[in-house]
Amino acid sequence: MERRQIEQAIENTKELIKRQKYSKLEFYDPYPFQKEFHDTGFQSNQRLLMCANRIGKSYSGAAEMAMHLTGIYPNWWEGRRYNRAITAWVGGVSNESTRDICQAELLGSPEDPEAFGTGAIPRDCIVSTERKPGVPNAKALAVVKHISGENSTVQFKSYESGVEKWMGRSVDCIWLDEEPERILYSQAVTRTLDRKGMVYLTFTPEQGMTETVSAFMNDLKRGQSLTNATWDDASEDVRTIVNNKPGHLDKDTMTQILAAYSPHEREMRKYGKPTIGSGLVFPIPEEKIIYDNVQIQEHWPRIAGIDFGWDHDTAVVWGALDPDEEIFYVYDSYNANKRSPAEHSKEILRRPSFIPIAYPHDGNRRDSMGNPGLADQYRDHGCNFLLDHFSNPPALGQKKGSNSVEEGIQQMVVWMEEGRFKIKSDLHHLLQEYRQYHRKDGKIVPVRDDSVSAMRYCFMSRRWGVAGLDTTWNFNFDKDISYPQYGII
């Protein structure tokens, strides 16, 4: 190779290194979960990227913000585009965390003057910045050149400054790194409404099942989106498959990180799913209870449980006990609100009619006019309700068990820990309730627990389970006669 060619190759290499350092956005090569999140911006104005730790969630937020500020979008981009300069806000928990995470990801390390321009915003596009008084190395504002010829602005804010600092002007785009209080999030959304802008959040749900997390997980509205990513989505295997580059996490690193966390934190750190810390009612790793397909045998006793509701759900859960392995399988569920017993009964009777249904004590309650209770109403529609309301199995020497919730919960937890309690993987609503079922001040919080309650009635009534009989459960019982084949003694 001639000297001139060598010199040219060296210059090309230097230029490439410089571009990689000061035009980082040009080399952004997203994981599939990152692209999926960016794509949601095309239709959604409120978006959440809820991730496991250490997989690049903050840089996802920074890269997207840099694109909107500059108007420079890659060929693969299918998200929202701004063809004009924008006004944007970026926020974190404190001034320091906003500086060390959001500012660092956008502009480069705040401690090193030489690193200015090594973040997601290309250095050539940074017109100017303003210092934040009282916070060393922190920026209050950055002016960014947009390809339209105008200048965008991004203001750095913190949650600790109070909701009042988030009022006032209209904004096109807001990125919130880490979860804010609900009132602050609502204020951020309000700031974008008249410009039809958007707010997006990037965080690991360390605060557990908050109102914001619950809304995104369980009650998505039109214009909202949730993208969840786990360690598996940023592993070395995924990256190799996608583009033959190393991933964020290898197996040894995952093992080391998990070892540093307590058992109840590991689900949240690894899967980006909320826990309630020590307050979780079911502190069992989800993979230990989930199953995909099991053939229910004809000789396995089956049982169902119902929890009544109107404004909240009426929920029904069906289970089967494998008597050979002593494993309880929850295999089907139904839930709906503001429907009559007649309407619910139609759904229940889509399932085999011989399966008995356990129900809570309020099912026997008559109204002030003396009309039949809910249990009798369901019986009139052909549902195979047990003869009496739910109770836990009686202790030795007792004729009737208690209605204790804790007794049922503790027995379920024991079976789960022993690998003898399984929930079918496609029962999404039930699993959502399972994940958020928690305690506060030591007491179970009875919110969004309809399916979980029905599951408890079902499991704790397994002694009444009936195998695949051809007859139906719904016939007239004589209360003075025992029917041991149906569990009535």
SULZI-V946368 format. One record per residue. N is the residue number from 1. PHI is phi in whole degrees, -180 to 180 (none if undefined). D_CENTER is the distance of its C-alpha to the mean C-alpha in Angstrom with 2 decimals. Layout:
n,phi,d_center
N,PHI,D_CENTER
N,PHI,D_CENTER
//
This chain:
n,phi,d_center
1,none,57.53
2,-70,59.56
3,-56,59.12
4,-63,57.98
5,-67,55.23
6,-62,54.10
7,-62,54.01
8,-64,52.07
9,-63,49.51
10,-64,49.16
11,-63,48.72
12,-62,46.09
13,-65,44.18
14,-62,44.43
15,-65,43.24
16,-63,40.23
17,-62,39.35
18,-65,39.79
19,-64,37.57
20,-64,34.83
21,-81,35.15
22,-107,35.59
23,-131,33.92
24,-57,30.68
25,-60,28.87
26,-62,31.30
27,-106,30.03
28,-68,26.28
29,-123,25.23
30,-71,21.48
31,-67,19.37
32,-56,18.13
33,-68,14.54
34,-68,16.30
35,-64,18.51
36,-59,15.85
37,-64,14.33
38,-60,17.95
39,-62,18.77
40,-64,16.34
41,-66,18.67
42,-64,21.40
43,-119,20.20
44,-104,17.42
45,-98,18.43
46,-125,15.14
47,-137,12.69
48,-128,9.79
49,-105,9.83
50,-104,7.14
51,-126,9.18
52,-68,10.95
53,-71,14.25
54,67,17.38
55,-123,16.50
56,93,17.77
57,-68,15.06
58,-68,17.73
59,-69,20.33
60,-58,18.28
61,-65,18.36
62,-67,22.01
63,-61,23.14
64,-65,21.93
65,-61,23.57
66,-61,26.70
67,-64,26.96
68,-68,26.81
69,-68,29.30
70,-97,31.73
71,77,31.30
72,-96,31.40
73,-117,29.02
74,-73,29.19
75,-63,30.34
76,-81,26.97
77,-69,25.31
78,-127,23.98
79,-89,22.05
80,-71,23.68
81,-124,27.12
82,-111,29.24
83,-94,32.94
84,-142,34.04
85,-66,33.58
86,-126,30.69
87,-107,30.03
88,-132,26.79
89,-123,25.18
90,-130,23.13
91,-137,21.77
92,-138,20.72
93,-62,20.87
94,-129,24.62
95,-60,27.54
96,-70,27.70
97,-70,24.09
98,-62,24.33
99,-66,27.55
100,-77,26.44
101,-114,23.22
102,-65,23.26
103,-63,27.06
104,-63,27.47
105,-69,25.16
106,-88,27.02
107,-114,30.56
108,114,30.95
109,-54,31.44
110,-71,32.79
111,-80,35.27
112,-113,37.08
113,-58,39.15
114,-71,39.56
115,-88,35.83
116,-60,35.75
117,95,34.62
118,-98,32.77
119,-88,29.31
120,-70,27.58
121,-81,30.20
122,-55,33.44
123,-59,36.22
124,-66,38.59
125,-96,36.33
126,-83,36.18
127,-81,38.99
128,-166,38.80
129,-138,36.75
130,-123,37.30
131,-74,36.97
132,-96,35.01
133,-60,37.59
134,83,37.23
135,-125,34.48
136,-55,36.07
137,65,35.26
138,-93,32.66
139,-106,32.83
140,-93,32.54
141,-157,32.86
142,-132,33.32
143,-102,35.30
144,-127,34.39
145,-74,36.59
146,-100,35.21
147,-64,36.87
148,-72,38.17
149,100,40.53
150,-92,38.90
151,-114,36.95
152,-89,33.32
153,-130,32.32
154,-129,29.24
155,-107,29.18
156,-97,27.45
157,-128,26.15
158,-135,24.56
159,-70,22.61
160,-66,25.28
161,-74,27.92
162,97,26.74
163,-65,25.59
164,-60,29.22
165,-73,29.09
166,-106,26.40
167,-100,28.70
168,109,31.52
169,-73,31.63
170,-85,29.76
171,-134,27.54
172,-83,26.52
173,-150,23.44
174,-131,21.36
175,-113,19.16
176,-111,17.32
177,-99,16.67
178,84,14.76
179,-81,13.36
180,-89,16.31
181,-64,17.25
182,-59,16.49
183,-65,20.19
184,-72,20.41
185,-61,17.54
186,-62,19.35
187,-66,22.55
188,-62,21.33
189,-61,20.39
190,-59,23.83
191,-64,25.59
192,-101,24.56
193,-64,25.37
194,-71,29.07
195,-97,28.71
196,53,25.92
197,-86,24.05
198,-145,20.43
199,-124,18.03
200,-130,15.41
201,-118,13.28
202,-132,12.69
203,-164,11.33
204,-94,9.99
205,-76,8.33
206,-72,11.71
207,-86,12.27
208,84,9.77
209,-82,8.43
210,-78,10.57
211,-62,11.73
212,-67,10.38
213,-62,6.70
214,-61,7.38
215,-63,9.38
216,-71,7.25
217,-80,4.75
218,-117,8.03
219,-146,10.94
220,-62,11.15
221,-99,14.80
222,-61,17.30
223,90,17.28
224,-115,13.58
225,-148,11.31
226,-127,7.93
227,-119,8.62
228,-111,6.82
229,-138,9.72
230,-114,11.05
231,-58,14.60
232,-63,15.85
233,-76,15.23
234,-130,17.65
235,-80,20.01
236,-63,23.72
237,-68,23.73
238,-64,21.47
239,-63,23.51
240,-65,26.73
241,-65,25.92
242,-74,24.98
243,-148,27.78
244,61,29.49
245,-118,28.34
246,-65,27.05
247,-89,23.32
248,-68,21.72
249,-130,21.50
250,-104,23.93
251,-63,23.76
252,-64,26.03
253,-65,24.01
254,-58,20.78
255,-63,22.88
256,-65,24.42
257,-65,21.26
258,-61,19.70
259,-62,23.06
260,-82,22.85
261,-108,19.83
262,-71,19.97
263,-54,18.49
264,-74,15.73
265,-89,14.58
266,-65,14.66
267,-60,11.36
268,-67,9.73
269,-68,12.53
270,-86,12.65
271,-111,9.27
272,66,7.38
273,-114,5.09
274,-72,6.37
275,-125,9.71
276,-115,12.57
277,58,15.13
278,-69,18.22
279,-84,17.15
280,-63,14.90
281,-72,16.81
282,-116,15.87
283,-83,15.92
284,-112,16.20
285,-54,14.70
286,-61,12.84
287,-65,15.33
288,-79,18.08
289,-111,17.45
290,-84,16.32
291,-139,19.21
292,-99,19.95
293,-142,23.48
294,-138,26.09
295,-80,29.31
296,-74,29.98
297,-83,33.66
298,-63,36.12
299,-87,37.12
300,-79,33.63
301,-64,33.44
302,-119,30.77
303,-151,29.52
304,-131,27.15
305,-134,25.83
306,-127,25.33
307,-123,24.01
308,-80,25.72
309,-159,24.37
310,-135,25.36
311,-66,23.34
312,-95,20.40
313,-69,19.98
314,-87,22.64
315,-126,20.94
316,-130,22.77
317,-130,21.87
318,-112,24.33
319,-139,25.06
320,-139,27.84
321,-105,29.54
322,-81,31.05
323,-72,34.18
324,-76,35.35
325,-99,32.40
326,54,31.23
327,-121,27.61
328,-101,25.73
329,-109,23.63
330,-88,21.29
331,-119,21.82
332,-155,21.36
333,-155,19.87
334,-146,20.51
335,-153,19.40
336,-166,20.83
337,-121,22.23
338,54,25.59
339,-128,27.46
340,-80,30.67
341,-55,31.39
342,-63,33.32
343,-70,30.37
344,-62,28.05
345,-61,30.99
346,-59,31.27
347,-70,27.78
348,-62,28.54
349,-78,31.86
350,-72,30.38
351,-93,29.80
352,-55,32.84
353,-78,34.81
354,-77,36.08
355,-76,32.79
356,-71,33.20
357,-123,30.64
358,-86,30.16
359,-139,29.68
360,-76,29.55
361,-62,32.78
362,-70,32.26
363,-69,32.87
364,-94,36.54
365,-74,36.82
366,-88,39.28
367,-81,39.28
368,-64,42.13
369,-92,44.16
370,82,44.04
371,-70,42.04
372,-57,40.42
373,-71,37.13
374,-61,33.94
375,-60,34.66
376,-67,38.08
377,-62,36.75
378,-67,34.42
379,-60,37.37
380,-62,39.52
381,-91,37.16
382,96,37.50
383,-82,34.40
384,-88,35.27
385,-72,34.40
386,-61,35.70
387,-64,38.96
388,-130,37.56
389,-69,34.29
390,-62,31.80
391,-151,32.83
392,-68,31.95
393,-56,34.52
394,-68,37.67
395,-72,38.73
396,-57,42.03
397,92,44.87
398,-102,42.77
399,-90,42.96
400,-139,39.62
401,-86,36.28
402,-87,34.30
403,-103,31.27
404,-57,29.47
405,-69,25.68
406,-61,25.69
407,-60,28.03
408,-68,25.74
409,-61,22.64
410,-63,24.71
411,-69,26.14
412,-63,22.79
413,-61,21.64
414,-61,24.99
415,-64,24.71
416,-63,21.23
417,-62,22.61
418,-86,25.61
419,75,23.72
420,-112,25.21
421,-128,22.25
422,-127,20.22
423,-123,17.62
424,-65,17.79
425,-66,14.99
426,-94,15.15
427,-89,14.65
428,-64,11.17
429,-65,11.62
430,-61,13.09
431,-68,10.47
432,-63,7.85
433,-65,10.77
434,-57,11.53
435,-69,8.51
436,-103,9.24
437,-69,12.96
438,-147,14.76
439,-110,18.16
440,-136,19.78
441,54,23.29
442,84,23.39
443,-108,22.81
444,-65,20.06
445,-86,18.39
446,-83,19.17
447,-126,16.49
448,50,14.45
449,-124,16.13
450,-63,18.33
451,-70,17.30
452,-65,17.08
453,-64,20.52
454,-62,21.89
455,-65,20.82
456,-66,22.70
457,-58,25.72
458,-62,25.68
459,-64,25.59
460,-75,28.08
461,-105,30.38
462,-62,30.65
463,-64,34.31
464,-95,34.92
465,-61,33.46
466,-125,35.76
467,-76,36.23
468,-69,36.88
469,-81,39.80
470,-85,41.53
471,-79,42.29
472,-108,39.97
473,-78,39.06
474,-87,40.28
475,-137,43.89
476,-79,45.91
477,-86,45.69
478,-92,48.59
479,-64,47.17
480,-93,50.25
481,-116,49.80
482,-87,47.48
483,-128,45.43
484,-60,44.34
485,-66,43.19
486,-110,40.48
487,82,39.72
488,-109,41.85
489,-125,44.54
//
